[in-house]
Amino acid sequence: MTSQHTSTLHSLFGFSSFRTGQQEVVDSLLNQRSALAIFPTGSGKSLCYQFVATQLPHLTLVVSPLLALMKDQLAFLHSKGIAAASIDSTLTPEQNKQVMSDIRSGQCKILMVSVERFKNERFRQFIASVEVSMLVIDEAHCISEWGHNFRPDYLKLPAYQQDLNIPLVLLLTATATKQVKQDMARRFAIADEDIVQTGFYRPNLNLNVLPVSEAQKNQALLQTLSAQSGAGIVYVTLQHTAEQVARYLQQNGFAASAYHAGLDGELRQTIQQDFMQNRLQVVVATIAFGMGIDKSDIRFVVHYDLPKSIENYSQEIGRGGRDGEPANCTVLANLDGLVTIENFVYGDTPDLPSIQKVLSDIASHSADNADTSPYRWETQLNSLSTLSNIRQLPLKTLLVQLELARVIRPLFSYFAEYKYRFITDKTAILGQFSAERRDFLNAVFTHTDMKKTWGQVNFDSIFEHYGAERARVLKALEYLHAQQHIEVVTRLMTDVYEVNPPALRAPDLPQTLARYFADNEHKEVKRIAALVRFFELDSCLNFNLSAYFDDTQAPQQCGHCSVCQGKVARLSYSSPIPMPDSNGVSTAMKALNAHLKDKYDGPLTESMYCRFLTAMAMPLFARLKIKQVTGYGSCEHCRYADVKAMVKSLMPAQS
């Protein structure tokens, strides 16, 4: 590293030298080579892009999965005097306009967005009009289908990089197995020598697995927390558990609060602030909490319920002890929570009839079923989810699979509703332009369906009467919006795809897609089994955790985990898992049939019955108020596989 870089690092960030791994990543990027950085949580991954961004000529675009994560990083950058911004749902139109203006002028060096922002027609128009030096993908394991937190929209990022002609990519993650690491690098053509992985092992984390029955769990939690000093997090699986446990801790003298996605955004912000300022000692949280928390002195992390996977576990304990001081990580472990975790996996798997509904909708947009030439299919995720009865996340995955199978090809997305209102008088606006532009804008204004103050743009009518393409109209509206002559609002995101009819009609397509989801389901269930095996190991937990993430440098015996201290865990069920009752299931199925008789004309499938009995969410259930039907959730504590077998045996009798 040159002395110039050292002085820049010191003057900008106040650090005298780079940490392990950071310099290699920075060198790769400044030599115009894309890189993948795999550092443990809290080891300074973000500094790699923050430093390099100040040395590059144009914008650095950062894709981050969580708003809280963006806000924390922005606060840090601003504290160092580095111009950075985000474009997100919390911005007012004025703030949005200011950010775009700062980027265009080159004043803003770093822009943070979520991956979903790329679907926004206005954003894509804007980002294509500025030069981008580097694309940074935080939590990059989300791009791998082998990863624990696969997000289908991340699969589009390599294509976005090519479309926007971005020369450099930096992938950042703390949790990547060997398979995930190779998958990520392959997708962005990152060379082996530009993959920088520092040791996974963190010597200040004390890992403890404490076998405890459900009845004793609250008492064990009190004992665990009473032995701790400082602040920490207690992780649970369900929102209502977070509320119950937080109440219990409050009653026992702890400054505790529940935190989950069901809470109002402002309240979540207050809880985060109180935790950061040590006004709260304990946050009882679902996994919604932690990713955006940059608190270095978390002294304990307790898993009240089993985590979802080894990857989730490592990510959650990684929030402890980022200041290098000891942090105690304890799992209050039994097998009771397995049913809930497994049922979540099954609940996300679309069944064959639902998949066929999506394929039928695509086919119905063709002018001629015998035609083999491509045609366009337009869809809105919300309405497609309702039509197919597939939840939105698995539905996105299904659409990505159809893309990969070359059945559909994304063309663009647009807002079905594009509305504006005048801030400046219409005549005054027209008076500012030369003849052709005045005529064009007049056509736009004339072919807008005005209702009182707001008008909806009729793009088809503008094209028919004036010949102006949608893109030109959008550019004009965005210009007038930026000049504060009009205010623009958009809604109803519509995705437009090109359909390949021969691929759509492939006879085995529905079965291939159903098999893909079944394989995924199997993979996730295996991941849960691996988690239980890990907690029951009779050799060092830290060594095995590091090996899982392809780090062979950890000591074979850390000396500070429960196994090294002679406590090998054996996990059990607090009480036997109930089996579904044949009469109860039959009665519930009849009740569901009766409730849906005049409200739903499709067939009731095996998975619909199963999800009804195990209280799993489905779009149809919310729409038709299924929760009120007798028998809903009556098998919530049973294994999904057992419920499925019971439903299967009773299905003929229900027809």
C-alpha positions as CSV (number, residue, x, y, z in Angstrom):
1,M,0.0,0.0,0.0
2,T,1.4,3.4,-0.9
3,S,2.0,6.1,1.7
4,Q,-0.6,8.2,-0.1
5,H,-3.2,5.5,0.6
6,T,-2.1,5.3,4.3
7,S,-2.4,9.1,4.7
8,T,-5.8,9.1,2.9
9,L,-7.0,6.3,5.1
10,H,-5.9,8.3,8.2
11,S,-7.2,11.7,7.0
12,L,-10.6,10.3,5.9
13,F,-11.3,7.6,8.5
14,G,-8.9,8.2,11.3
15,F,-7.3,4.7,10.9
16,S,-3.5,4.3,10.8
17,S,-3.6,1.1,8.8
18,F,-5.9,-1.4,7.2
19,R,-7.1,-4.5,9.1
20,T,-6.4,-8.0,7.9
21,G,-7.8,-8.6,4.4
22,Q,-8.8,-5.0,3.8
23,Q,-5.6,-4.1,2.0
24,E,-5.8,-7.0,-0.5
25,V,-9.4,-6.1,-1.4
26,V,-8.6,-2.5,-1.9
27,D,-5.5,-3.3,-4.0
28,S,-7.6,-5.6,-6.3
29,L,-10.2,-2.9,-6.8
30,L,-7.8,-0.1,-7.4
31,N,-6.1,-2.3,-10.0
32,Q,-9.5,-2.5,-11.7
33,R,-10.2,-6.2,-10.7
34,S,-13.5,-7.2,-9.2
35,A,-13.3,-8.9,-5.7
36,L,-15.2,-11.0,-3.2
37,A,-14.5,-10.3,0.5
38,I,-15.5,-12.8,3.1
39,F,-14.8,-11.4,6.5
40,P,-16.4,-12.2,9.9
41,T,-19.2,-9.9,11.1
42,G,-17.7,-6.7,12.5
43,S,-14.3,-7.1,10.7
44,G,-14.6,-4.0,8.5
45,K,-16.0,-5.3,5.2
46,S,-17.7,-1.9,4.6
47,L,-14.5,0.1,4.9
48,C,-13.2,-1.7,1.7
49,Y,-15.8,-0.1,-0.5
50,Q,-16.0,3.2,1.5
51,F,-12.3,3.8,1.0
52,V,-12.2,2.7,-2.7
53,A,-15.2,4.8,-3.5
54,T,-13.3,8.0,-2.5
55,Q,-10.6,7.0,-5.0
56,L,-12.8,6.3,-8.0
57,P,-13.9,8.9,-10.6
58,H,-17.6,8.2,-10.6
59,L,-20.4,6.9,-8.5
60,T,-20.2,3.8,-6.3
61,L,-23.6,2.0,-6.2
62,V,-24.2,-0.1,-3.1
63,V,-27.0,-2.7,-3.0
64,S,-27.9,-3.5,0.6
65,P,-30.8,-5.8,1.8
66,L,-31.9,-3.7,4.8
67,L,-32.9,-0.1,5.3
68,A,-31.4,0.0,8.8
69,L,-28.1,-1.2,7.5
70,M,-28.0,1.6,4.9
71,K,-28.9,4.3,7.5
72,D,-26.1,3.2,9.8
73,Q,-23.5,3.2,7.1
74,L,-24.7,6.6,5.8
75,A,-24.5,8.1,9.3
76,F,-20.9,6.7,9.5
77,L,-19.9,8.2,6.1
78,H,-21.5,11.5,6.9
79,S,-19.6,11.6,10.2
80,K,-16.4,11.3,8.1
81,G,-17.4,14.1,5.7
82,I,-18.0,11.7,2.8
83,A,-21.0,12.6,0.5
84,A,-23.3,9.5,0.5
85,A,-27.0,9.0,0.1
86,S,-29.7,6.4,-0.3
87,I,-32.8,6.3,-2.5
88,D,-35.5,4.5,-0.5
89,S,-39.2,4.6,0.5
90,T,-38.6,7.0,3.5
91,L,-37.5,9.9,1.3
92,T,-39.8,12.8,0.5
93,P,-40.1,13.9,-3.2
94,E,-37.9,16.9,-2.4
95,Q,-35.2,14.7,-0.7
96,N,-35.3,12.3,-3.6
97,K,-34.9,15.2,-6.1
98,Q,-31.9,16.5,-4.1
99,V,-30.2,13.1,-4.0
100,M,-30.5,12.8,-7.8
101,S,-29.3,16.3,-8.3
102,D,-26.2,15.7,-6.1
103,I,-25.4,12.5,-8.0
104,R,-25.7,14.2,-11.4
105,S,-23.4,17.0,-10.3
106,G,-20.8,14.4,-9.0
107,Q,-21.1,15.8,-5.5
108,C,-22.4,12.5,-4.1
109,K,-19.9,9.6,-4.3
110,I,-21.9,6.7,-2.8
111,L,-25.5,5.8,-3.4
112,M,-27.2,3.0,-1.4
113,V,-30.3,1.2,-2.7
114,S,-32.2,-2.1,-2.2
115,V,-32.2,-4.6,-5.0
116,E,-35.9,-4.0,-5.5
117,R,-35.1,-0.4,-6.5
118,F,-33.9,-1.7,-9.9
119,K,-37.5,-2.7,-10.7
120,N,-38.4,1.0,-10.4
121,E,-38.8,2.5,-13.9
122,R,-37.9,6.0,-12.8
123,F,-34.8,4.8,-10.9
124,R,-33.5,2.7,-13.9
125,Q,-33.9,5.7,-16.2
126,F,-32.0,7.8,-13.7
127,I,-29.1,5.4,-13.0
128,A,-28.6,4.6,-16.7
129,S,-28.0,8.4,-17.2
130,V,-25.0,8.6,-14.8
131,E,-21.6,7.0,-14.8
132,V,-21.1,4.3,-12.2
133,S,-17.5,3.2,-11.3
134,M,-18.3,0.3,-9.0
135,L,-21.2,-1.9,-7.9
136,V,-21.0,-3.2,-4.3
137,I,-23.3,-6.0,-3.2
138,D,-23.7,-6.3,0.6
139,E,-24.9,-9.6,2.1
140,A,-23.9,-11.1,-1.3
141,H,-24.6,-14.7,-0.2
142,C,-28.3,-13.7,-1.0
143,I,-27.4,-14.3,-4.7
144,S,-26.6,-18.0,-4.3
145,E,-29.4,-20.6,-4.3
146,W,-27.1,-22.6,-2.1
147,G,-27.0,-19.8,0.5
148,H,-29.2,-19.6,3.6
149,N,-30.9,-16.4,2.7
150,F,-31.4,-16.7,-1.1
151,R,-33.3,-13.7,-2.6
152,P,-34.5,-14.3,-6.2
153,D,-34.1,-10.6,-7.1
154,Y,-30.3,-10.9,-6.4
155,L,-30.0,-13.2,-9.4
156,K,-30.7,-10.2,-11.7
157,L,-27.7,-8.3,-10.4
158,P,-25.1,-9.7,-12.9
159,A,-27.4,-8.6,-15.7
160,Y,-27.9,-5.1,-14.2
161,Q,-24.1,-4.8,-14.0
162,Q,-23.7,-5.6,-17.7
163,D,-26.6,-3.4,-18.8
164,L,-25.3,-0.4,-16.8
165,N,-21.7,-1.1,-18.0
166,I,-20.2,-1.0,-14.5
167,P,-16.6,-2.1,-14.7
168,L,-16.0,-3.1,-11.1
169,V,-17.9,-5.3,-8.6
170,L,-17.2,-5.9,-4.9
171,L,-19.2,-8.7,-3.2
172,L,-19.3,-8.6,0.6
173,T,-20.5,-11.4,3.0
174,A,-19.7,-12.9,6.4
175,T,-21.3,-16.2,5.8
176,A,-20.3,-18.3,2.8
177,T,-19.7,-22.0,2.6
178,K,-17.3,-23.2,-0.1
179,Q,-20.2,-23.9,-2.5
180,V,-21.7,-20.5,-2.0
181,K,-18.3,-18.8,-2.4
182,Q,-17.7,-20.5,-5.7
183,D,-21.2,-19.7,-6.9
184,M,-20.9,-16.0,-6.1
185,A,-17.5,-15.6,-7.8
186,R,-18.7,-17.5,-10.9
187,R,-21.7,-15.3,-11.4
188,F,-19.5,-12.1,-11.5
189,A,-16.4,-13.7,-13.1
190,I,-14.2,-13.0,-10.1
191,A,-10.8,-14.7,-10.2
192,D,-9.7,-17.0,-7.4
193,E,-6.8,-14.7,-6.5
194,D,-9.4,-11.9,-5.9
195,I,-11.4,-13.8,-3.4
196,V,-10.2,-12.6,0.0
197,Q,-11.2,-14.7,3.0
198,T,-10.0,-13.9,6.5
199,G,-10.3,-16.3,9.3
200,F,-13.8,-17.1,10.5
201,Y,-12.9,-17.9,14.1
202,R,-13.5,-15.2,16.7
203,P,-11.7,-16.0,19.9
204,N,-13.8,-13.6,22.0
205,L,-17.1,-15.5,21.4
206,N,-17.9,-18.1,24.0
207,L,-20.3,-20.6,22.5
208,N,-22.7,-22.5,24.9
209,V,-25.4,-25.0,24.1
210,L,-27.7,-25.5,27.1
211,P,-30.2,-28.3,26.8
212,V,-33.4,-27.1,28.5
213,S,-37.1,-28.2,28.4
214,E,-39.7,-25.8,27.3
215,A,-41.2,-25.6,30.8
216,Q,-37.8,-24.6,32.2
217,K,-36.9,-22.2,29.5
218,N,-37.9,-18.9,31.1
219,Q,-36.1,-19.8,34.3
220,A,-33.0,-20.8,32.3
221,L,-33.2,-17.5,30.5
222,L,-33.3,-15.5,33.8
223,Q,-30.3,-17.4,35.1
224,T,-28.4,-16.8,31.9
225,L,-29.2,-13.1,31.8
226,S,-28.5,-12.6,35.5
227,A,-25.0,-13.9,35.0
228,Q,-24.3,-11.3,32.2
229,S,-23.3,-7.7,32.3
230,G,-23.9,-5.1,29.6
231,A,-26.5,-5.2,26.8
232,G,-27.6,-8.1,24.5
233,I,-30.1,-9.7,22.2
234,V,-32.5,-12.6,22.8
235,Y,-33.5,-14.2,19.5
236,V,-36.9,-15.9,19.1
237,T,-38.7,-17.4,16.0
238,L,-42.2,-15.9,16.3
239,Q,-43.5,-12.4,16.9
240,H,-45.9,-13.3,19.7
241,T,-43.0,-15.1,21.5
242,A,-41.0,-11.9,21.3
243,E,-43.9,-10.0,23.1
244,Q,-44.3,-12.8,25.8
245,V,-40.6,-13.1,26.6
246,A,-40.1,-9.3,26.7
247,R,-43.0,-9.0,29.1
248,Y,-41.6,-11.8,31.3
249,L,-38.2,-10.1,31.5
250,Q,-39.8,-6.7,32.3
251,Q,-41.7,-8.3,35.2
252,N,-38.4,-9.7,36.5
253,G,-36.7,-6.3,36.5
254,F,-34.9,-6.2,33.1
255,A,-35.1,-3.1,30.9
256,A,-36.3,-5.2,27.9
257,S,-38.4,-4.6,24.8
258,A,-39.8,-6.8,22.0
259,Y,-38.7,-6.1,18.4
260,H,-40.2,-7.6,15.3
261,A,-41.5,-6.8,11.8
262,G,-45.1,-6.4,13.0
263,L,-44.2,-3.2,15.0
264,D,-44.7,0.3,13.6
265,G,-41.5,1.6,11.9
266,E,-41.2,4.6,14.3
267,L,-41.4,2.3,17.3
268,R,-38.8,0.1,15.9
269,Q,-36.5,3.1,15.4
270,T,-37.1,4.2,19.0
271,I,-36.2,0.7,20.3
272,Q,-33.0,0.7,18.2
273,Q,-32.0,4.1,19.5
274,D,-32.7,3.1,23.1
275,F,-30.6,0.0,22.7
276,M,-27.7,1.9,21.1
277,Q,-27.8,4.4,24.0
278,N,-27.9,1.6,26.6
279,R,-31.4,2.7,27.8
280,L,-32.5,-0.8,27.0
281,Q,-30.5,-3.8,28.3
282,V,-32.2,-6.6,26.4
283,V,-34.0,-6.6,23.0
284,V,-36.1,-9.7,22.4
285,A,-36.2,-10.0,18.7
286,T,-37.1,-12.0,15.6
287,I,-34.3,-12.0,13.0
288,A,-35.7,-8.6,11.8
289,F,-33.3,-7.1,14.4
290,G,-29.6,-7.0,14.3
291,M,-28.5,-6.6,10.6
292,G,-28.6,-2.8,10.9
293,I,-27.3,-2.6,14.4
294,D,-23.8,-1.3,14.6
295,K,-23.4,-1.6,18.4
296,S,-19.9,-2.9,19.1
297,D,-20.4,-3.7,22.8
298,I,-23.1,-6.3,22.7
299,R,-22.1,-8.6,25.6
300,F,-24.5,-11.5,25.0
301,V,-26.6,-13.2,22.4
302,V,-29.2,-15.7,23.6
303,H,-31.2,-18.0,21.3
304,Y,-34.4,-18.6,23.1
305,D,-35.6,-20.6,20.1
306,L,-33.4,-22.6,17.7
307,P,-32.0,-20.5,14.9
308,K,-33.2,-21.4,11.3
309,S,-29.8,-22.7,10.2
310,I,-26.0,-22.8,11.0
311,E,-25.7,-19.7,8.7
312,N,-28.3,-17.8,10.6
313,Y,-26.8,-18.8,13.9
314,S,-23.3,-17.6,12.9
315,Q,-24.7,-14.3,11.6
316,E,-26.7,-13.7,14.8
317,I,-23.9,-14.6,17.3
318,G,-21.6,-12.5,15.1
319,R,-23.4,-9.4,16.4
320,G,-21.8,-10.0,19.8
321,G,-18.4,-8.6,20.9
322,R,-17.5,-6.6,17.9
323,D,-15.2,-4.5,20.1
324,G,-13.0,-7.5,20.6
325,E,-14.1,-8.0,24.3
326,P,-15.7,-11.3,25.3
327,A,-19.4,-12.0,24.5
328,N,-21.4,-15.0,25.6
329,C,-23.5,-16.8,23.0
330,T,-26.0,-19.2,24.5
331,V,-28.6,-21.5,22.9
332,L,-31.4,-22.6,25.1
333,A,-31.9,-25.8,23.2
334,N,-34.5,-28.4,22.8
335,L,-36.2,-29.9,19.7
336,D,-39.6,-28.4,20.3
337,G,-39.1,-25.5,17.9
338,L,-38.1,-27.8,15.0
339,V,-41.7,-28.3,14.0
340,T,-42.2,-24.5,13.6
341,I,-39.0,-24.1,11.6
342,E,-39.8,-27.1,9.3
343,N,-43.4,-25.9,8.8
344,F,-42.2,-22.6,7.6
345,V,-40.2,-24.4,5.0
346,Y,-43.1,-26.5,3.8
347,G,-45.4,-23.5,3.9
348,D,-43.3,-21.7,1.3
349,T,-43.4,-24.5,-1.3
350,P,-46.0,-23.9,-4.1
351,D,-47.9,-27.0,-5.2
352,L,-48.3,-28.2,-8.8
353,P,-51.8,-26.7,-9.4
354,S,-50.6,-23.3,-8.2
355,I,-47.6,-23.5,-10.6
356,Q,-49.9,-24.5,-13.4
357,K,-52.1,-21.4,-12.7
358,V,-49.1,-19.1,-13.3
359,L,-48.2,-21.0,-16.5
360,S,-51.9,-20.8,-17.7
361,D,-51.9,-17.0,-17.0
362,I,-48.8,-16.6,-19.2
363,A,-50.3,-18.8,-21.9
364,S,-53.6,-16.8,-21.9
365,H,-51.9,-13.6,-23.1
366,S,-51.0,-15.3,-26.5
367,A,-53.1,-14.2,-29.4
368,D,-53.0,-17.8,-30.9
369,N,-52.2,-20.9,-28.9
370,A,-50.6,-22.6,-31.9
371,D,-48.3,-19.6,-32.6
372,T,-44.6,-20.1,-31.9
373,S,-43.5,-16.4,-32.2
374,P,-42.7,-14.5,-29.0
375,Y,-45.4,-12.3,-27.4
376,R,-45.6,-10.0,-24.3
377,W,-46.9,-10.9,-20.9
378,E,-47.7,-8.2,-18.4
379,T,-48.2,-9.0,-14.7
380,Q,-48.5,-7.4,-11.3
381,L,-47.0,-9.5,-8.5
382,N,-49.8,-8.8,-6.1
383,S,-52.6,-9.9,-8.4
384,L,-50.6,-12.9,-9.7
385,S,-50.0,-14.0,-6.1
386,T,-53.7,-13.8,-5.4
387,L,-54.6,-15.6,-8.7
388,S,-52.1,-18.5,-8.1
389,N,-52.3,-18.6,-4.3
390,I,-48.5,-18.5,-4.0
391,R,-46.9,-16.2,-1.5
392,Q,-44.9,-13.4,-3.0
393,L,-41.4,-14.6,-2.1
394,P,-41.8,-18.1,-3.6
395,L,-43.6,-16.5,-6.5
396,K,-40.6,-14.3,-7.3
397,T,-38.4,-17.4,-7.1
398,L,-40.8,-19.2,-9.6
399,L,-40.5,-16.2,-12.1
400,V,-36.7,-16.2,-11.8
401,Q,-36.8,-20.0,-12.5
402,L,-38.9,-19.4,-15.6
403,E,-36.3,-16.8,-16.7
404,L,-33.5,-19.2,-16.2
405,A,-35.4,-21.8,-18.2
406,R,-35.7,-19.2,-21.0
407,V,-39.5,-19.4,-20.8
408,I,-39.8,-15.7,-20.1
409,R,-37.4,-12.8,-20.6
410,P,-37.8,-9.6,-18.6
411,L,-38.2,-6.6,-20.9
412,F,-39.0,-3.8,-18.5
413,S,-41.2,-2.7,-15.6
414,Y,-43.4,0.2,-15.5
415,F,-46.0,1.8,-13.3
416,A,-49.5,1.2,-14.5
417,E,-50.5,4.5,-12.9
418,Y,-48.4,7.6,-13.6
419,K,-50.0,10.7,-12.2
420,Y,-49.0,14.3,-11.8
421,R,-50.4,17.6,-10.6
422,F,-49.4,21.1,-11.6
423,I,-47.3,23.3,-9.3
424,T,-46.6,25.9,-11.9
425,D,-49.5,27.1,-14.2
426,K,-49.8,25.0,-17.4
427,T,-49.6,28.0,-19.7
428,A,-46.5,29.3,-17.9
429,I,-44.8,25.9,-18.3
430,L,-45.6,25.8,-22.1
431,G,-44.3,29.4,-22.5
432,Q,-40.8,28.3,-21.5
433,F,-40.3,26.0,-24.5
434,S,-39.7,26.4,-28.2
435,A,-42.4,25.4,-30.7
436,E,-41.8,21.6,-31.1
437,R,-41.3,21.0,-27.4
438,R,-44.3,23.2,-26.6
439,D,-46.4,21.1,-29.0
440,F,-45.1,17.9,-27.5
441,L,-45.8,19.0,-23.9
442,N,-49.2,20.3,-24.9
443,A,-50.0,16.8,-26.3
444,V,-48.9,15.2,-23.0
445,F,-51.1,17.6,-21.0
446,T,-54.0,17.2,-23.4
447,H,-53.9,13.4,-23.2
448,T,-53.9,13.3,-19.5
449,D,-57.1,12.2,-17.8
450,M,-57.5,15.0,-15.2
451,K,-59.6,14.4,-12.1
452,K,-59.7,17.5,-10.0
453,T,-56.1,18.2,-9.1
454,W,-54.3,15.0,-10.3
455,G,-54.2,13.6,-13.8
456,Q,-53.3,10.1,-15.1
457,V,-51.1,10.0,-18.2
458,N,-52.5,8.2,-21.2
459,F,-49.3,7.0,-22.9
460,D,-51.2,5.1,-25.7
461,S,-53.2,8.2,-26.6
462,I,-50.1,10.4,-26.7
463,F,-48.4,7.9,-29.0
464,E,-51.5,7.7,-31.2
465,H,-52.0,11.4,-31.6
466,Y,-48.4,12.7,-31.4
467,G,-46.1,9.7,-32.0
468,A,-44.1,10.2,-28.9
469,E,-42.8,7.0,-27.2
470,R,-43.3,6.4,-23.5
471,A,-39.6,6.9,-22.8
472,R,-39.7,10.5,-24.1
473,V,-42.9,11.3,-22.1
474,L,-41.3,9.9,-19.0
475,K,-38.1,12.0,-19.5
476,A,-40.2,15.1,-20.0
477,L,-42.3,14.5,-16.8
478,E,-39.2,13.7,-14.8
479,Y,-37.6,17.0,-16.0
480,L,-40.7,19.0,-15.1
481,H,-40.8,17.2,-11.7
482,A,-37.1,18.1,-11.1
483,Q,-37.8,21.7,-12.0
484,Q,-40.7,21.7,-9.5
485,H,-43.2,22.6,-12.2
486,I,-45.2,19.4,-11.5
487,E,-45.3,16.7,-8.8
488,V,-45.2,13.1,-10.0
489,V,-46.5,10.0,-8.2
490,T,-46.5,6.4,-9.4
491,R,-48.1,3.1,-8.3
492,L,-49.0,-0.4,-9.5
493,M,-45.6,-1.8,-10.6
494,T,-46.2,-3.9,-13.7
495,D,-43.5,-6.3,-15.0
496,V,-43.4,-6.9,-18.8
497,Y,-41.8,-10.2,-20.1
498,E,-41.3,-11.6,-23.5
499,V,-42.7,-15.2,-23.7
500,N,-41.0,-18.0,-25.6
501,P,-44.1,-20.2,-26.6
502,P,-42.3,-23.5,-27.4
503,A,-40.4,-23.4,-24.0
504,L,-43.7,-22.6,-22.2
505,R,-45.4,-25.5,-23.9
506,A,-42.7,-28.0,-22.9
507,P,-44.7,-30.9,-21.5
508,D,-42.5,-31.5,-18.4
509,L,-42.2,-27.8,-17.5
510,P,-44.8,-27.8,-14.6
511,Q,-43.3,-31.0,-13.1
512,T,-39.7,-29.6,-13.5
513,L,-40.7,-26.5,-11.6
514,A,-42.5,-28.5,-8.9
515,R,-39.4,-30.7,-8.6
516,Y,-37.2,-27.6,-8.1
517,F,-39.3,-26.4,-5.2
518,A,-39.5,-29.9,-3.7
519,D,-35.6,-30.1,-3.9
520,N,-35.4,-26.8,-2.2
521,E,-37.7,-27.9,0.5
522,H,-35.5,-31.0,1.0
523,K,-32.4,-28.9,1.1
524,E,-33.8,-26.6,3.7
525,V,-35.0,-29.5,5.9
526,K,-31.5,-31.0,5.6
527,R,-30.1,-27.6,6.7
528,I,-32.2,-27.9,9.9
529,A,-30.9,-31.4,10.5
530,A,-27.4,-30.1,10.1
531,L,-28.1,-27.5,12.8
532,V,-29.2,-30.1,15.3
533,R,-26.2,-32.2,14.6
534,F,-24.0,-29.2,15.1
535,F,-25.4,-28.4,18.6
536,E,-25.0,-32.1,19.6
537,L,-21.3,-32.3,18.6
538,D,-18.8,-33.8,20.9
539,S,-15.8,-31.8,19.5
540,C,-15.1,-28.1,19.7
541,L,-18.0,-25.9,18.5
542,N,-15.8,-23.0,17.3
543,F,-13.6,-25.3,15.3
544,N,-16.5,-27.0,13.6
545,L,-18.3,-23.7,12.9
546,S,-15.2,-22.4,11.2
547,A,-14.8,-25.6,9.2
548,Y,-18.4,-25.3,8.0
549,F,-17.5,-21.9,6.5
550,D,-14.3,-23.3,4.8
551,D,-11.9,-21.9,7.4
552,T,-9.3,-24.4,8.4
553,Q,-7.2,-22.0,10.5
554,A,-9.2,-22.2,13.7
555,P,-7.7,-24.1,16.7
556,Q,-9.0,-27.7,17.1
557,Q,-9.9,-26.9,20.7
558,C,-10.9,-23.3,21.5
559,G,-11.1,-23.9,25.2
560,H,-14.1,-21.5,25.7
561,C,-17.1,-23.4,24.2
562,S,-19.4,-25.7,26.2
563,V,-17.9,-28.8,24.5
564,C,-14.3,-27.8,25.4
565,Q,-15.6,-27.3,28.9
566,G,-16.8,-30.8,29.0
567,K,-20.6,-30.2,28.4
568,V,-21.8,-32.1,25.4
569,A,-25.4,-31.3,24.6
570,R,-28.1,-33.9,24.0
571,L,-31.3,-32.3,22.7
572,S,-34.8,-33.8,23.2
573,Y,-38.4,-32.9,22.9
574,S,-40.0,-31.6,26.1
575,S,-43.1,-33.7,25.3
576,P,-44.0,-36.0,22.4
577,I,-45.0,-34.2,19.1
578,P,-48.8,-34.6,18.8
579,M,-50.1,-36.6,15.9
580,P,-53.0,-35.1,13.9
581,D,-56.4,-36.5,15.0
582,S,-58.2,-38.1,12.2
583,N,-61.7,-37.0,13.3
584,G,-60.5,-33.4,14.0
585,V,-58.8,-33.2,10.7
586,S,-61.8,-34.5,8.8
587,T,-64.1,-32.0,10.6
588,A,-61.8,-29.1,9.8
589,M,-61.5,-30.1,6.2
590,K,-65.3,-30.2,5.9
591,A,-65.5,-26.8,7.6
592,L,-63.1,-25.3,5.0
593,N,-65.0,-26.9,2.2
594,A,-68.3,-25.4,3.4
595,H,-66.7,-21.9,4.0
596,L,-65.3,-21.8,0.4
597,K,-68.3,-23.4,-1.4
598,D,-69.6,-20.1,-2.9
599,K,-66.4,-18.1,-2.6
600,Y,-63.8,-20.1,-4.4
601,D,-64.3,-22.1,-7.7
602,G,-60.9,-23.8,-7.9
603,P,-60.1,-27.3,-6.5
604,L,-59.0,-27.5,-2.8
605,T,-55.5,-29.0,-3.0
606,E,-53.7,-31.1,-0.5
607,S,-51.3,-28.2,0.4
608,M,-54.3,-25.9,1.0
609,Y,-55.7,-28.2,3.5
610,C,-52.3,-28.7,5.1
611,R,-51.6,-25.0,5.4
612,F,-55.1,-24.4,6.8
613,L,-54.5,-27.0,9.5
614,T,-51.0,-25.8,10.4
615,A,-51.9,-22.1,10.3
616,M,-49.5,-21.2,7.4
617,A,-50.2,-18.0,5.5
618,M,-51.5,-18.1,1.9
619,P,-52.9,-15.2,-0.2
620,L,-56.2,-16.9,-0.5
621,F,-56.6,-17.3,3.3
622,A,-56.3,-13.5,3.9
623,R,-58.7,-12.7,1.1
624,L,-61.4,-15.1,2.2
625,K,-61.0,-14.7,6.0
626,I,-60.0,-18.3,6.5
627,K,-58.6,-17.7,9.9
628,Q,-62.2,-17.5,11.3
629,V,-63.0,-21.0,10.0
630,T,-63.3,-23.7,12.7
631,G,-60.2,-26.0,12.7
632,Y,-57.8,-23.3,11.4
633,G,-54.4,-24.0,13.0
634,S,-55.7,-27.1,14.9
635,C,-52.6,-29.0,13.8
636,E,-50.2,-26.1,14.4
637,H,-47.9,-28.2,16.7
638,C,-48.0,-31.3,14.5
639,R,-45.3,-32.1,11.9
640,Y,-46.3,-30.9,8.5
641,A,-45.3,-34.3,7.0
642,D,-47.7,-36.1,9.4
643,V,-50.6,-33.6,8.6
644,K,-49.9,-34.2,4.9
645,A,-50.1,-37.9,5.3
646,M,-53.4,-37.6,7.2
647,V,-54.9,-35.2,4.6
648,K,-53.8,-37.5,1.8
649,S,-55.7,-40.4,3.4
650,L,-58.8,-38.3,3.9
651,M,-58.8,-36.5,0.5
652,P,-61.0,-39.0,-1.5
653,A,-63.6,-38.9,1.3
654,Q,-63.9,-35.1,0.9
655,S,-64.6,-35.0,-2.8
